[in-house]
Amino acid sequence: MSITPIKDLGRDTVPENAEQSMTSGGDPRSGHSSTSITTLPEEIFIKIVQLSINPDTRVQDLIKLTTVCRLWKRILEGAPTLWAVINAAEGLGCLQKALRMAQGALLHIQFRQETSDVDLEAFFEPIRNRTSQWKTLLVVDMYQDWPQCFSLAGLESTAPPRLERLHLINSIPGGLSGDPITLFGGAPAPASLKDVRLEGVPVAVAPLRLSGLTTLVLTNLPHVPLREIINVLTESPALQNLELSRGYHSVSQDSELAHTGVPEGQNIHLTCLRSLILSGIPRSILHPLLAILRIPNTEAIRLASLHQQSPIQELFTADLNHLLPVLLRITSAADRIHISFYGNIYVSIAMGGFQAYWETQLERVSVFFEWLFPRMEARLKELPTSISLRECAHRPAQMEWFSSNLNVTELELYSNAFSRPDSTELLPFLSRPVTMGSQQCSSKWLIPQLEVIRCHLALPRDMARFASMVQERHSVVEEDTMGVTPKPFRKIWLAYRGPTWLVNLIDMEALKTIQRESKGADVYWEEEEWTGSYDELMSVIPIKEMDCDAAPESAEKSMSVGGDPRSGHSPTPLCILPDEIFLNIIRLSINSETPIQDLATLTTVCRPWKRILEGTPALWSEINASEGLGCIRKALRMAQGALLNIQVTRASSGVDLEAFSREIRGRILQWKTLLVEHDDWPQFASLTGLDSTAPPQLERLHLIHSQPSGPHENIVTLFGGEPAPPSLKDVRLEWVPVAIAPLRLSGLTSLVLSNPIHVPLEELVRVLEESPALKNLELSWWGSSASEDGEIAHPSIPRDQPTHLTSLRSLILLDIPQSIIRLLLSILRIPNVERIHINNMSEASPISALVTADLDHLIPVLLRITSAADRIRMTFYKNSYFAIIIGDFEFHWSTQLAHVPVFFDWLFIHVGVQPKETPTAIALLKCAHHIPQMAWLNSHFNVTRLALCSDRFSPQDPNDLLPFLSHPITVGSEASTPKWLFPNMEVFLSYSARPQHQARVASMIRERYSAVNAKDSTGVVPKPLLEIRLASACPPMFIIDIPVDENAFRTIQRESRGAEVYWEGQIWAGS
């Protein structure tokens, strides 16, 4: 038995789960103290919950959180807006629960056909009547069922009056065919509507008379005339986000769109617009739109024209000169120009907040820059430029234009063995000055400012071609006709994108040539800095095997700002996150069992992550033997001089202990934490050097015997018999034969000793006296060994010399003989302790021998730690074991049940516990009912919960108490004063392996509540029950043998006056 972890969240919290409140769970030795969450303002707590719950399982998460404690339940169920997200993916039960809890709050409705567990009609039936509460409606992928969806939702005829956000999304490429659907019965959209997204859904836009919008997204809607879009924009001066994109196949067929006349001289002023995205729109529409839009404050412009080759000069004309100041502003903060060429026909340009993705011939790209040159010539010459050629022809003439007009400092050549053309064919033109066209007498270096080059090799022989380029480019010092000499490379990034079966043919000598001839450039292979090792060259190849076409993790990002411009992904704010916050997130995210493997994986995400993670030695200081020698060596290398936390657990059994010890023994000066589970301690101490050397910076020492039931070895002396280092503050020794006395422990903050039969109690008391700052103390002697040790059983400790531990917060004494418990409690002065747990199960002894005047100094402490208790929990087990939990005081004792009243008399008289004022939960586990003891508890406690638990193997069945709950009873000599047993009982639990007990419970319920006026001799009538929980208390393999007595359950449900009836933890619904 132990304290439930739920109590640790706050002093005034009580578990909602009846079983937990009866038997409680968790490790009493965990040492958790109460937190201050109960002092958090409710609005902040609610905000934390909003940010923490999963948006896809919001209601399910909220339901779980309401079971934490009554305080959380009250706050969460009292916040209707928390429950206002109606997601079909959570199922009909959650939907009904959310609607009930949301009350009158505005609703956010989400229906995604792919993830929905609810039929469309069943989903909209309960929310259709709440149209007046709709705030958001998001419907995704109804495919061909959009008319039915609108009909079932009532949108065909009714406009939700408070609707603010309408998102109707169909992901079928090209949208849906058919006549447009008219919403809201042809009436205008509500004035509250501010955010509209229609993607591929045939909705008639004109009747909605949209106005006052802040966001408008229209995608794949060929039936919407441009003049209607212009009307919406004119009526929405506060628009902040505008995205228009058309179906790739439908636009060319739409004659109305292709020849729409825009009124001359009409301009649309959108001074609030921050983001403009025009994608897949023909030039005949794109140009007029850009010509009439006045967007002086926009922060991002993204243009994409696909599947329609057209000269760029037809777009960037004098009509768009009003955009030049805007482009100048949104690109002013750019620190680089990114240009990417995809397969000879697609071009991507990114500068700061401007992105353009165009389907055009490559030679026409220069037109865009020539259009910008009158305003930005100096700026364009200064900005470093990155160019990426992805599976496209090398086009030296175009490269020469960029080389002459832009400051090209980075170049990426990407090819793979399964695609053509090959971008790496440009390599020979980088090796020497070249002549272009008719200028036979004029030779120039191509891209002389190039500092960083990335090359993805399609075939092993390409390595030699690249090495030749580097050797020739760097070996000559001749100037071209312009007097220019190429800069040496600063970084060279190489990767292999060819067939994996050819990887062994990679020319190792060529890679060495690259490193030798690169004049000190950093050479990287598969994103790892290459140091000249063939094993290193081969080891990273499999990482890329899964996708031969994939570019390196960060190359696309650095070259094209966020990857393919068609994806619509904008840069995330992660890049501006402070390093210390990012590192803290990483620390909280990685698996404590595999920290090095996780970190190694995270370093492959991108170069910034790699730089930050590998530049933080403390992150790599977790040395877990279970990760293997490879990870251990990498961790030690990356940790550098950081203090190490070393862990060897049972999961490390497959690791060569000798090899592991060799790796860490040389770093003994850096040990900070040593946590070891092992079974051969002399061997471990010898291999690691613990038998001779004390780690000078060790702060935490946890040694745990992995086979605590085995025989004890000879006592091990650590550190060569020298005292432990002064830095040692946390010691845990469990079943480990370590000599304590030579360590001269002092100044500890935490001490845990389990089964230290070789430790004299005098030495323990000395450690306590020299550790006045001790916060956690746990002592346990297992089995009967403690009573066999004469020195411990009869220590010569002066009882008139108290040991003051004013900082102690947790005291746990488990399975210690009564004489030792009494001695320790009599000499310890712990005025500020917050938790006391005493457990004596190794010997049966009267409680009266413990609770004597020697312990009166504990009375103020017990009064304080039990004062906040809102429930008393008692457990009786097999007639010989008793446990009680009051607040943060937990007491377990092996004794005869007749001795229990002595303990309570001491609590009532000295400590001041008021049992009649505090609700009490009682559990009888595999023990006889003992009517006299039950009558005594009935007289002295306010019993509100009762659990009767037995199994088919126990000869004593607590469920035999059931007949005595059916009517008033008499006990002993009080034959004339029958009384109801536990008249205030509100929750009843019965766990039994015997099927007949279901009928007995039904009989008890019927008899207890059938006679409304059945008062006992004191005029008391039993309260109706609020909860009745029944379950089978037997191993799972036998549960099938226990049928459910449905007649008994119907009787219980009928006679219990509205109580909630549960079977196996689920509400019984009659089946």
N, C-alpha and C positions, 0 to 999 in steps of 0.2 A: 504494500500500500504506500502511496506517496501523494504529494501535493500536485493538483492539476496545474499545468503550465498556464492556464487561462488566468489564474489568480495573480500571476506575476505582472499582468498588464495594469493593474490598478488595485488599490486596497478595497475599493467599494464595488468591485466587479464580482459577479457570481456566474458560474457556467450555466448556460441555458439548457445544456444537454443533461437529461435526468440521470443517465447512467454515470456520466462523469462526476456529477455532483454527489453521487452515492459512493462510488468507489475511487474516484479521482485517479489521475494518471500523471506520468512524468517522473523524472528522476529526482528524488528529494535531495540528492547531493549536488545538483546543478549549481546551486549558489545564486540563483537569479534573485535580484531584489526588485522591489516595486519601482515602476517608472512614474514620471510626472505627466503621463499622457492625459490623466484625468483633469489636469489644470489647463489643458490646451483649449483656447476659445473654440466654440462649436463651429463657427464659420470657417476657421482654419482647418479644423479636423475634416469638415465636409469637403473642403477644397482638396485636401490630401487624398481623400477617398476618390474624388472625381478623377484625379490625375493617376491614380494607382490601378483602378480596375480596368480589365480588358474590355475595349469597346465592342468586341464581338460577343462577349458573354457577360454583359454588364449586369443584367438582373440576376443571373446565377451567382455572380461574385457578391452582389449586395446581399442576397439571401444568406450566403455563407458568413458574411461579416456580421449579420444580425445575430448569429449564434455565438459570437465571441463572448459577449457579456450583456447584461441588462442595460448598462449605460450606452453601449454602442447601438443596441437594438432600439432604444428610445430615440437616440439622435437620428439614426438612419431612417427609421420608419416615420419620423417627424419631419423629414425633408422631402416633400413630394417631387421637387424638381430632379432629385437624384434618380427617380424611377421613371422619368418621362421619356426615356429612349425605348421605343418599341421596335425590336429587331426580330424579324421572322425566323432568323437562324436559331433563336433560343427555344423555339417550340411554343405550342399553344399554352401550356401551363405557365410559363414565364410571362407570356403576353398578358394573360388574365391577371396574374399577380401584379405586374407593372401597372396595368390600368387601374387596378384597385388601389394601389399605393399612391399613384400619381395624383389622384383626386382631381382637382381643377387646374393642375399645372398644364402649361402648353406642351404639346407632344412632338417628339421627333420620331418620325415613322420611317423604317427602313425595310425594304423587301428586295432581296436578291434571290432570283430563282435558283441559281446554282447551289446556294447554301441553305435555302429555306427548308425547314422541317415542317412547315405548315402549308396546308392547301390554301390556294389563293382566296377562295370564298370564305374559308374558316378564319383566315387572317383578317380580312376587311370587315367581316360581320360585326365583331365587337367594337371596332374603332370607327365604323361609319357613322354611328350615332354621336360620335365625339368630334364631328367636323369643326365645330366652333373652337376646339382646342388645338387644332393642327397648327404647328409652327414650321415644321420641316417635313417634306415628303421626298424620299429618295427611293426610286424604283429602278432596278438594274436587270437587264437581260430577260425581258418577258418574251422575246422572240416574236412569234406571230400572235401572241395573246394580248397585245396592248388594248384593243377595243374592249375585250372582256375585263381586263384590269381596270380600265377607266369606268366601266359600267358597275363593277362590284364595289369600287371605291366611292361611287357616287359623283365622280368628277365630271361626268358628262352633263350633269344637271345642276350641280351645286358648287359654288366657289367658297372654299374655307375662308372665313372673313379675316382670320389673323395669320394666314400663311405668309411666311417671310422667305422661305427657301424652297424652290421646286427644281428637283433634279430627276430627269427622266433619261435613262441611258440605255442604249442598245449597242452591243459591241460587235454586231454582224458587220463586216466590212461593206461599205457602200450604202449602209442604211437599209430601210425596209421600203418596199414598193406599196402602192395602194393610195387611196384618197386620204387627204389630211383629215384628222379627227378634230372636231370642235369641242373644246372643253368649256365647262361652267355654263352649259346651255346657251352659249354664244354671248354671255355677259362678259364685261371686262374683268381682267384679273383684279384681285383685291389690292387696295392702295398700299397695303403692308408688304407686298411682294417686292423684295430687293435683289434676290439672287436667283437667276434662272439659268439652268443648264439643260439643253435639249440635244441629245446626241443620237442621231439615226432614228428618231421616233417621229412618225408622221403626224405632227401636231400643227394645226392651223395657228399661225402666230398672229395674223392680222386681227381676228376678233378679240384677242386678249388685250389689245391696246396697251401694251407694256409701256410703263413710264416710271421715272424716279428710281431706276435700277442702280445698284452699285456693282453688280457682276452680271455679265452676259456671256454665255458660251453656246454657240450654235455649231453643230457638227453634222455633216452628211444630211443636210436638209435641202435638197434641190428644188423643193416646191416653194421655198421662201424667196420672194422677189427682193432684189437689192433695195428697191425704194422703201420696202417695209422695214428693213434693217436700219436704213437711214432715218426713218421716222422714229424708231425706238431710240436711236442714239441722240436725236435732236431733243427728245422728251426726257432724256436721262443725263442732265448736265453733271450730276455727282458720280457718274460711272467711274469705277476704280480699276476694274479688270475687264478686258474685252478679248474674246477669242472667237475667231471665225475660221472654220475649216470646212471644206466641201469634200464629197466623195470623189475618189480618184477617177472613177469610171463615169460618174453621172454628170460632172460639170460640163464636159464637152458636148453632151447631148441636150443641154438646157439652153435653148435659143434665147429665152427671155433673159437669162443671166448674161449670156454672151454679148447681148446688145442692149443692155440697160442704159438709158440716158440719164446721166446725173445732171441736175440743174446747174447751169453755169453760174459762177459767182457765189454759189451757196457753200458756206463753210460751217463745219460742226465744231463747236468749241467744247472740248472735254478737258477742262483745267484740272480736274481731280484724277484723271487717268494715270495709273501707275504702271500698268502692264498691258502691252498690246501684242497679241499673237495672231498672225494671219498665215494660215497654213493650207497648202494644197489649193489655192485659189488661182484661177487663170489671170494672166497679166492684164487682160481687158477689164477685170474687176479690181484687181489689186491696185493698179495705178490710179483709177479714179478715187478709190477710198483714201489712199495715202494723200492724194492731192487736196481733198476737202477736209481732212481731219486736222484740227489744231490741238496739239497735245504738248503744251510747253513744259509740263511738269512730269512727264512720264519717266520712269526709271529703267524700264526694260522693253526692248522691241525685238520681236522674233518673227522673221519672215521665212516662209518655206514654200517654194513652188516646185512641185514634183510632177512627174509623168507628163510634162509638157515643155519640151525644150524650146527656149526662146532667148534671144540675145538680151543680155543684161542691160545694154544701152537703151532698150525700149522702155525700161522701167525707170532707171535713174536719169531723169531729164530735169530741165529747168523747172518743171511744175512741182518738183519736190524740194526745191531749194529752201523752202520754209522749214524743212526737217533738219537742215544742216546745223543750226544752233543746238537742236535737241541731241543730235548724234554727237556733236562736239562735247556736250555736257555729260552724257551717259558713258562716253568712252574716255573722259578725261582722267578717270581714276584707274584706267587699265594699265597694267604693267607689262602686258604682252599681247601680241596679235597671234591668234591661232587660225591656221588655214589647213583644211583637210580636203584631200581629193579621194573620192570613192569610185573605183571602177571606171574612170575616164569620163563619166557623165555627171557625177554629183560633186558639188563643191560646198564646203562649209566654211564660214568666216565668223569669227567671234572676237569682239573687242569690248571688254568691259560689259556694259549692259546691252550690247547690240549683238544679235546673232542672225545670220542669214544662211539658209540652206537652199541651194539652187540646182536645178537640173539644166545644165547648159554645157556647151563646149568649153574645154579648159582654156583655150586661148582667149576667151571673152571675159575671163575673170578680171583681167587688168582694168576693164572699163569701170568697175566699181571703185577701184582705188583712184583712177584718174578723175572720177567725179568728186572724190573727197579731197584730192590734192590741193585745189585752190585754197581751202581752209586749213588743211591739216598736213601740208607737205612736211613741215619741220617736225611735227609730232610723229608722223609715220616713219621718218628717217631715224628717229631716236628710239622708238619702241622696239625691243627685241621681238622677233617673229619666229614662231614655230610652224613648220610645214610638215604635214604628214601625207605620204603617198601610200594609199592602201589598195593593193591589187590593181594598180593602174600603170599605164605606160609612163616611161621616165620623162619624155618631152623636155630635152635639154633647152630648147628655145624658150619655153615658158619659165623654166628654172632660172635662165639667164636674166629674164625680165625681173623676176622677184629678187634675184641677187643684186641687180643694179638699182632697184627702186626701194627696197625694204632692207631692214637690218636683220637678216636671217641668221639666227644663232643656234637654232635647233632643227634637226631634220630626222624624220622617222621614215624608214623604208620597210613596208610590211608586205610580206608575201607568204604563201604556203604552197605545199607541193601539189595541191588539188585545184589551184585556180591560176588563171592567166588573165592579163599580162603580169610580168614579174617586175616589181618596183626596184629590185636590187640591180637591174640592168643599168641604173644610173651610176653605179659605183665607178666604172672606168672614167667617167667624165669629171669625177672629183679628184682624180689622180694627178692631173696636170692641167695647165692652161689649155683652153679649147677655143676654136674659132666658130662663129655662128654666121650662117647665111653667106652673103656676099662679102663680108668683112674678113677676107682671107688673110689680110695682113695684120689683123688685129686679134690677138689671142688674150683671153681673160681667164682668171681663176674663177671657177663656179663656186659661189657662196663662200667667199674668203673669210667672212666673219664667223663661220661655223665653229661652235665650241662643244656642242653636245650632239651626238649622233646615236640613233637607235636603229638597229637592224635585226629583223626577224628572218632567219635563214630558212629557206624552203627545202634545201638539200645540203648534205654535209659538205659538198665541194664549195658551197658559197662561202664557207669560212676562209678558204684560201683566197678567194676573190676579195673578200673584205680586208684580209691581212695585206694583200698586195696594194690595195688602195691606201691604207694607212702608211705603209712603208714608203710608197712613192710620194705621197702628199707631204710627208714629214722629212724626207731625205733631201729634197731639193730646196735650195734657198733662192732660186731664180725668181725675179719679179716678172709679172705679166707686162703687156704694153702700157698698162695704166700705172705701172710702178707699184703694184700690190703683191704682197706675199701672204699666203693663207696663215691664219692663226693656228697654233697647235690645238688639238682636241683637249678639252678639260675632262669630259666624261664620255665613255663608250659603253653602251648598253647592248648586249647581244642576247638573243634567245633562239631556240630551235623550234620551227613549226612544221617540220617534215615528218615522214612516217617513223614511228618509233622503232621499227625493225632495222632502220638504217643509222640509228643513233651511234652505234659503235664505230661508224666510219668517220665521225667528226675528226677533223685534222687537229690533233693536240698541238703539234708543232706550230700550226698557223696561229693558234690562240696565244702561244708563247711569243710568237713574232709580234702580234698585236700589242702585247704587254710591253715588250722590249722597245718597239719603235714608236710608241705613243707619247714619248717624252714626258713621262710622269702622269699621264691621264689616269683617272680611276676607271678600271675595267670591271664591268659587271656581267655576270652570266646568270640568266634566269632570275634577275633582280637581287642576286647575292654577289657581294664583292668577291672577285675571283683572286685566289692567292697562289694559283699554280698547281693545284692538286687534281689529278685525274679522277679520283674518287669524288671530289667535290663537283667536278664537271658532270659526272654521271648521276649523282645522287638526286639532283633536282629535276632531272628530265621527266620522271613519271608525274610530277605535279601538273604538267601541262598535257598529259596524254588524253585527258577526257575531252578536250576540245582543240583540235588542230587549228581551227580558225580563230581561236581566241587570242586577242592581243594581250600583252602583259598587263597586270592588274592596274597599273597607274599610267601606262603609256597613252591610252585613249583619253584619259581625263586631262593629262597635261597637254595633249595636243589639240583636243577638240572641246574642252570645257564641258565635261559632263557626258561624254560619249556621243552617240548618234543623235544629231539634232532633231531627228524625227521622233525620238522617244518622249519628248516633252518634259524631261526631268530637268529641274533647275538646281543649281548648286545648293547644297545643304549648309546650314550654319555651323556644322561641326568644325569647319576649318577655322572658325574664329573662337572656338571654345578654348579657354585658358588651359595650358598644359596640366596644371595641378588638378583641375576639375576632371579633365579627361582621364588622368592617371587614377584618380579616385574611383571613377566609373569602372575602369578596367579592373581595379582591385576587387570591387564588389561583384563583378560579373564572372570572373574566371572560376573554374571548378577547383575547390581546395584539394581535390584528389589528383588533379592533373594540371597544375598551374603552368608548368614549363611547356607542356604540349599545347595548351591553349595560347600561351604567349607566342610560341613559335608560329602558330597558325595566324594570329593577329598581325604579326609582322609582315605577312604576305598580302595584307589588304591594300596598302599603298605606301609610297615612300614616306609621307609625313608620319604615319603610324609607326613605320619601321624605325624612323629616326628617333621619335619620342620614346618608344618602348625600349629600344636597345641603348638609349642614352640615360636610362633610369636603372642603375644597378640594383637598387633596393627591390625592384619588382621581381628580380630573378633570384631572390635570396631564399625562396621556399624550396628546400631540397627534400623531395619525397622519394624514398627508395623504390616505391612501387612503379615509378615512371621509367625505370630502367637506366642502365649506365650511360646510354647516349644522352638522355635528357639531363642526367646529373652532371655530366661533363660540360654540356652546353651552359647549364645554369651557373656552375662554378666559374666558367669563363666570362659570362656576362655580368655576374654579380661583382666581379672585381674585388674591391675591399669592403663591400657592404657586410654587415653582420648577418649571419646565416641562421635560418630556422630549419632544423634537421628533423625529419620524421621517418621512422621505420615502424610499419604496422604489420598486421597479419597478411595484408595484401601484398607485402613485399617479399613473400616467401620464395618467389621465383628468382630473386636477385642474388647474385654471388656476394655473400656478406664480406668475404675477404677483399674482393675487388672494390666493393662499395667503401669499405673502411679505409682502403688505401687512398681513395679520392678525397675523403673528408678529413682524414687524419692530418694531412699537411696544412689544413685550414683551421686547426683547433683554436687559434688565436681569434678567429672570427665567429666562433659559436655563440649564438645568443639564446637559442632554444634547442633543447634536445628532448624529443618525444619518442620513446621506444617501447614497442611491445615485442618481447622475445622470451625464449624458454631456456637459453643457455647463457646465463649472465657472466660467469667467469670468462667464457670464450668472447663474448661481446666486449667486455671491459678490456680484455687483452688486445683484441684486434683494433679497437678504436683509440687505444691509448688512455682510456679513462682510469685504468688501474694505476697509472703512473703520473699523469699530468692533469692539472686543473685548468679548464678553459677560463682564461682570466676575465672574459666579458660575459660569461654565462649568466642569464637572468632567470631562466625557466628550465627546470629539470623534472621530467615526467618519465618514470621507469615503471613499466607494467608487465607482470608475468603473464604470458599468453596462455599458460596452462595452470590456473590458480589452484586446481585440485590435486596437482602432482606433488611429489615429495620435495622437500626443501634442500637445496644444495648447501655447500659450505658458505659461510658468510663472506661477502665480497667487500674488500676495503677499496674505496675510490681515492683517486688523486694521490696515490702513494702515501696515504696516511696524513696528508696535509689538510688543513681546514678548507672548507668550500670558499670560493671567491666571494668577496663582499658584495658583488653585484647580484648574487643569487637571491631572488625574492620569492619564487614560486616553486615549491617542491611537492611532488606527488610520487609516492612509492607504494605500489600495490602488489603484495605478495612477492616482493623482490628482496632477497637476502642481502641487504646492504647494511654495513655497519654505520649507525647514525652517529655514535659518540665521536669518532675521529673527525667528522665533518665540522663540528663546532658550529652548527647552524645558528644564525642570529639575524635579526633585522628582516625577518620574513614578512610577507603580506598574505601568503596563502600556504597552508600546510595540509596535505592529505596523506594519511598513513593507513594502509589496509593490511591487516594480519601481521603486524610487526612483532612477532612473538619473541624476537631476540632483542627488542628495544626495552631497556629498563624504564619504568615510569618516571624515575627520578630524572633521567636524561630528557624525557619528553617535557617535564615540567620546567627544566632548565631552558630548553629551546623557547618555551612559551614566555618565560620571564624575560628573555633577551630579545623578544620580538614584540615590543609594545605596540607596533603599528600593524599587527596581524589583523586581517579583515575576514579571512575565511579559514575555519578550522574544521576538519573532518577526520574522525578516528573510527576505525572499525576493526574488530577482532572477529574472524569468521570461525564458525563451528565451535567446538568445545576446547580448542587449544588454549584459549585465554585462561580458562579456569584451571588448566593443568599446570600452568606456569606459576610456581609458588611466589616468585619475586613480584609478579604483577598482581597476583591475588591478594598479597599482603604487603603492599609497599610501605616503606617508612617515610611518609611525606608529612611534614608538619602541617596540621590543619589550621593553625593559627597564623599562617603566613600567606595571605591571599595573593593571587596573581592578577594584576590589573591589566585588562585588555580593553581599553576604552575605544579602540578603533574597530573592534570585532563587529561584523555585520551578520555573519552566518555561523551557527554552531550546529554540527551534525555529529551525533554519537550513535553508531549503529552496531547492534549485536555485541555489546560490551556487557560484561557481568555487572550486576547491580552494585556491587561494592566499588567498582571502578567508576561507574556513572555517578554514584553518590559522592565519592571523593572529589572527582573533577568539578562537579557542580558546586560543592561546598567551598572550594578554594578559588574558583574563577569569579572575577568581578567584571561583568560585561554589561555596563549600564546602557550602552547604545546599540546593543544587538537588535537586529530586525527580524531574525528568523531563528527558531530553535526546533530541531528535529531530534527526537530521542527514540531509539528503537532497541528493545531488548527481547530477542526471540530465542536466544541460546539457552535460557534457563527459565523455568517457571518460578516466580517468587512473588510474595505479596507486595502490592503497591504501597502498603502502609510502611514497609521498611525503607522506602525511598522518600516519601513526602513527610519529612520531619522538620524540626526547628532549624536544622543546619542549612536548610534551603530557603529560609525566610527572606534572605537578601535578594532572591529572585522574584519575589512577589511584585515589586514595582515594575520590573521588566515584563513579566507575564501580563500584568494589567495593561501595559502600554501596547504590546504587540497583539493582544486580543481585543483591544477596545474598538477597533474598526470592523470587527467581524460582523457580518450580517447573517451568518448561518453557522450552526454547529453540525459537524459531520461525524458520525460514529459508525464503526464497523465491528461486528462480532464474527469471528471466524473459528469454526470447528470447536467451539466450547472452550478453547484454551488461549485464544488470542483476541486482543482488544486494541482498537485504534481510535483516536479522536483527533480532529482538526478544528481548531478555533483560530481564525485569523491566520497569523504566521507562526502559530505554535502547533506542532505535530507530535503526537505521542503514541507510540506503539509498544505494547507490553504483552509478554507471554505470562498469563496468570489465569487463575480460575475466575469465571465470570462473577462469582459471588463477591470477589474482592473489588470489583469496579466501583461500587458506591463510595468506597473509602477515598478514591481519587477525586470524585466529584465533590464530596464533602469538603475536601481541602481546597478545591477551586472555589466553591461557593463561599466558604467562610473567609479565606485569606486573600484570594485573588480578586474576588468580587464579581465573578461571572454571574449574570442574571439569566439563567436558562429559560425561565418562563417568558421572558421578553424576546428571546431570539429563536427564530425558526430552526428546527432541528431535522436533519436527515439521518435515518437509521438504516443500515444494511445488515441483514442476517445472511451469512454465507456458509452453507453446508454445516449448519449447527442446529441444535434443538431449540425450540421456541422459548422454553423456560418462562412460563407465564408469570411467576413471582417477579422475575427481573423486568419483564415487559410492563407489569403493573407499576413497578417502582419508577421506570423511565416515563410511563404515562403520567405519573403524579408530579414529576420534577421537571419535565421538559415539554416544550411546545412542538410536538412532533408533527411536521407537515409533509414529510416524505418518508415512504417506507419501501424498502426493496427486500424481496425474499428470493434467494438464489440457491438452487441446488442442481445436481446433475444425476444421471442414472446410476453412478457408481458410489454415491455417498449414502451411507446408511441413515444419516440424520437429515431430515427434510424440513427446512424452515417454513415451507408452505403448509405444514400442519397447523400453523397459526391461523389459517383462514377461518375456521369455524368460530374462533374467539373474536373475530372482527365483525361477526354477523349480528351480534346482540350484546347488550350489557352483560358483564361478567362479574362474579364475586371471587375474591382472592383471600385465602387464609381465613381468619376469624371474622372477616367483614361479610358474613353471609347475608346480612340484611341490607347491604349497601351496594347493589350492583352498579357498575359504571361502564360506560363505553370506553373501549380501548382506542386510543389515538383519535379522539373526536375531531381534531383540527386537521386531519390528514387531507391533503389536496392532490398529491401525486402518489400513485400506487404502481409498483413494478413487481412482476412475478416472472422469474426465469426458472423453468422447470423442464425436465426431460420426460415427465410423465403426462400423457395426453389427458388423463382424467382431471388434472388440475385446472384445465380451461373451464370445465363444467363447475368445479368447486369455486373458482373465482366468480363465475356468473351467479352461482347461488349466494355467495357472500354479498355481491353488489345488490342483488334483488332483495335480500333480507335486510341489509343495512339501511336501504333507502325506501323500502316499501311502506314502512310504518312512519308516517310523517310526524306523528306525535309521540313516538316511542322515546320519551325522555328517560334518562337514568335517574338514579336516586338523588342526583345533584341538580336535576333539571336540565341536563345537557342533551342536545340532539346533534348527531354527527353532521359535519359540513358535507355538501356534495363534492365529489372529486372533480378536479379540472383535467387531469390526465390519467389514463390507464394504459400501461405499457406491458405487453406480454411477449415472451420470446422463448425459444427452445434452448435450454442450457445443456447442450451436448455437443460432442465433436461433429464437424460438418458431415462426416461420412454417415452419421446416424440421423441427420435431420429429416431425411426422406421417410424415416420410420415413424415420424410424429405427425399425424394428420391434423389439420385445422378443424376444430369443432365449430362449424358455422352456426349451428343453433345456439351454442354457448356465446359466440361473439355477438349474435343478434340480440340475445338477452342482455349482455353487457351494454351494448350500444343503446338499447331501449330503456333500460332501468337506470343508467348512469346520469340522467338529467342533463344531457348535453356535453358530457365530458368527451375529450378527444381520445379515441381508442387507437392504439398502435399494435401492430404485429411485426416483429423483427425489424423495428425501427421505422416502418412505413405506416402512414395512416391507413387503417382498415376501411376499405370502401365497400365492403359487403361481398367480396369475392376472394 
